[in-house]
Amino acid sequence: KIDISKLKEASSLFIGTHDFKNFTTNKKEEVESFVKTIYEINVKNAKNIIEIEFFGSGFLRYQIRLMVGALLVVATNKKSIDFIEKKLLDNVDEKCSYKAPPQGLYLKKVIY
């Protein structure tokens, strides 16, 4: 059972500019920076379908799948909300190990 209010609360932690090194499979030498900005996250729930939209400056490899995986373990009470807070700290180097499956993930729009 997914707690939608917890899902929304936890998703708000990602909004802003953060170092997402713990939410990617990219290695340091593969990217210029792990710092990305998430402008907005919308969580919609209709007819037992949960839709999560991410708006950001750019995304790293598997970033969205790892973020959604983290959101789901919090929203299903397997982890507390500070699980996400700790992963976003600059001085913590501990990768998120929860990855949402790719089914249902799609790129909606790219704006330059």
C-alpha positions as CSV (number, residue, x, y, z in Angstrom):
1,K,0.0,0.0,0.0
2,I,1.5,3.3,-1.1
3,D,0.9,6.3,1.2
4,I,0.3,9.2,-1.4
5,S,0.8,11.9,1.2
6,K,4.1,10.4,2.3
7,L,5.1,10.1,-1.4
8,K,4.4,13.8,-1.9
9,E,6.2,14.8,1.2
10,A,9.2,12.8,0.4
11,S,9.3,14.0,-3.2
12,S,9.6,17.6,-2.0
13,L,13.0,16.8,-0.6
14,F,14.4,16.4,-4.1
15,I,13.2,19.9,-5.2
16,G,16.1,22.4,-5.5
17,T,19.7,22.1,-6.4
18,H,21.4,19.0,-5.0
19,D,24.4,16.7,-5.5
20,F,22.7,13.5,-6.9
21,K,25.8,11.3,-6.8
22,N,23.9,8.8,-4.7
23,F,21.1,8.7,-7.2
24,T,23.0,7.7,-10.3
25,T,25.1,4.9,-11.7
26,N,27.4,7.4,-13.5
27,K,31.0,7.4,-12.4
28,K,32.8,10.6,-11.5
29,E,34.9,10.6,-14.7
30,E,31.8,10.1,-16.8
31,V,30.0,13.4,-15.9
32,E,31.0,17.0,-15.5
33,S,28.9,17.3,-12.3
34,F,26.5,15.4,-10.2
35,V,24.8,18.7,-9.2
36,K,21.4,19.0,-10.8
37,T,18.3,21.2,-10.1
38,I,14.8,19.7,-9.8
39,Y,12.4,22.6,-10.3
40,E,9.1,20.7,-9.7
41,I,7.7,17.3,-9.0
42,N,4.0,16.5,-9.5
43,V,2.4,13.5,-8.0
44,K,-1.0,12.5,-9.4
45,N,-3.2,9.6,-8.3
46,A,-6.2,8.7,-10.4
47,K,-7.9,5.3,-10.8
48,N,-5.1,3.4,-8.9
49,I,-2.5,4.9,-11.3
50,I,0.2,7.0,-9.7
51,E,2.0,9.4,-12.0
52,I,5.1,11.3,-11.0
53,E,6.4,14.1,-13.2
54,F,9.9,15.5,-12.8
55,F,11.0,18.9,-14.2
56,G,14.7,19.6,-14.0
57,S,17.8,21.1,-15.5
58,G,19.0,17.7,-16.6
59,F,19.2,14.1,-15.3
60,L,21.9,11.5,-14.7
61,R,21.8,7.9,-15.7
62,Y,19.1,6.0,-13.7
63,Q,18.5,9.2,-11.6
64,I,14.8,9.1,-12.0
65,R,14.5,5.4,-11.4
66,L,16.6,5.6,-8.2
67,M,14.7,8.6,-7.0
68,V,11.3,6.8,-7.5
69,G,12.7,3.7,-5.9
70,A,13.7,5.8,-2.8
71,L,10.3,7.5,-2.8
72,L,8.5,4.1,-2.9
73,V,10.4,2.6,0.0
74,V,9.5,5.7,2.1
75,A,5.8,5.7,0.9
76,T,5.5,2.0,1.7
77,N,7.0,2.5,5.2
78,K,10.0,0.4,4.6
79,K,12.3,3.3,5.3
80,S,11.8,6.6,7.1
81,I,11.9,10.0,5.2
82,D,15.4,10.7,6.5
83,F,16.6,7.9,4.2
84,I,16.3,10.4,1.4
85,E,17.6,13.3,3.4
86,K,20.8,11.4,4.2
87,K,21.4,10.3,0.6
88,L,21.2,14.0,-0.5
89,L,23.9,15.2,1.9
90,D,27.1,16.2,0.2
91,N,29.4,14.4,2.7
92,V,27.6,11.1,2.4
93,D,28.8,8.7,-0.3
94,E,26.3,5.9,-0.1
95,K,24.4,5.0,-3.3
96,C,20.7,4.4,-3.2
97,S,20.1,0.7,-3.9
98,Y,16.3,0.9,-4.6
99,K,15.6,1.3,-8.4
100,A,12.1,1.4,-9.9
101,P,11.6,-0.8,-12.9
102,P,11.7,0.9,-16.3
103,Q,8.1,-0.1,-17.3
104,G,6.0,3.1,-17.4
105,L,9.0,5.5,-17.5
106,Y,9.1,7.8,-20.5
107,L,10.5,11.1,-21.5
108,K,7.7,13.4,-22.1
109,K,9.3,16.6,-23.3
110,V,12.7,18.3,-23.7
111,I,13.0,22.1,-23.6
112,Y,16.1,23.9,-24.6
